[in-house]
Amino acid sequence: MKKIIGIGEYAVSKSPDILVTLGLGSCVGVCLWDKANKIGGLIHVMLPNAPNDNVPKPAKYADLGIKLLLDDIIKLGGKNFTAKVFGGAAMFKGSSMDVGKKNISSVKEQLKKYGIKIIAEDTGGNRARSIEFNLDNGEVMVKKVGGGEKVEIFKY
């Protein structure tokens, strides 16, 4: 079953589900997967850091959201994780606030903090992406839009 994850949201599930998020511009999609148990999760991070720990939608932020995602995958039975990271584009030319770059940096910092290795990445650039994360085989299909549509598969 396909589960759609909106901006600032996350979901965890088991095989054979497919987790989908659309329109990753400066936002970053993080896929965590436990290969042995075929359990994983996907978060659609909007901003690098929360202003405090008591925000209404903590999954919007890399610093709070990745911990939530990880905790929920562990509750589902996940143990050993790898990560795939997508998005973080510079969507506004000439903008001094490169939110995409800051999001990528914050996501990587959080994954390092929890000892999770990034095994595939498609970040930066200036094109939006949508992703489909298959929990059965760990594959992530990336659709790039804006400047010639392109589809890539990031295998395990």
FENBELUR-V574952 format. One record per backbone hydrogen bond with DSSP energy under -1.0 kcal/mol. CO is the residue of the C=O (numbers start at 1). NH is the residue of the N-H. E is the energy in kcal/mol with one decimal. If there is no record, write none. Layout:
# FENBELUR-V574952
co = <CO:CO>
nh = <NH:NH>
e = <E:E>
This chain:
# FENBELUR-V574952
co = <1:3:6:9:11:13:14:17:18:19:20:21:23:24:25:27:28:29:30:31:32:33:34:34:38:39:40:41:42:43:44:45:47:48:57:58:60:60:61:62:64:65:66:67:68:69:70:71:72:73:74:82:83:84:85:86:87:89:92:96:97:98:99:100:101:102:103:104:105:106:107:108:109:110:111:112:117:120:122:125:128:129:130:131:132:133:134:139:140:141:142:143:144:150:152:154>
nh = <18:20:9:44:42:40:17:135:3:133:5:131:25:129:89:88:45:86:43:84:41:82:38:39:15:34:13:32:11:30:8:28:62:63:60:61:46:47:65:66:68:69:70:71:72:73:74:75:76:78:77:33:119:31:122:29:124:91:95:98:99:102:103:104:105:106:107:108:109:110:111:112:113:114:116:115:83:85:87:90:145:24:143:21:141:19:138:134:154:132:152:130:150:144:142:140>
e = <-2.3:-3.0:-1.7:-2.5:-2.2:-2.4:-2.0:-2.3:-2.7:-3.4:-3.3:-2.5:-1.2:-1.9:-2.9:-2.7:-2.8:-2.4:-1.8:-2.0:-2.3:-1.6:-1.4:-1.4:-2.1:-3.2:-2.5:-2.6:-1.9:-2.2:-2.1:-2.1:-2.2:-1.5:-2.0:-1.6:-2.4:-2.6:-3.1:-1.6:-1.6:-2.7:-2.5:-2.8:-2.3:-2.0:-2.3:-2.1:-1.2:-2.6:-1.3:-2.1:-2.9:-3.0:-2.3:-3.0:-1.9:-1.1:-1.7:-1.1:-1.7:-1.9:-2.8:-2.4:-2.3:-2.4:-2.7:-2.5:-2.1:-2.3:-2.5:-2.3:-2.1:-1.6:-2.9:-1.5:-2.6:-1.9:-2.0:-3.1:-2.4:-3.8:-3.0:-2.1:-2.7:-2.5:-2.0:-3.0:-3.1:-2.0:-2.5:-2.0:-1.7:-3.4:-3.3:-1.8>
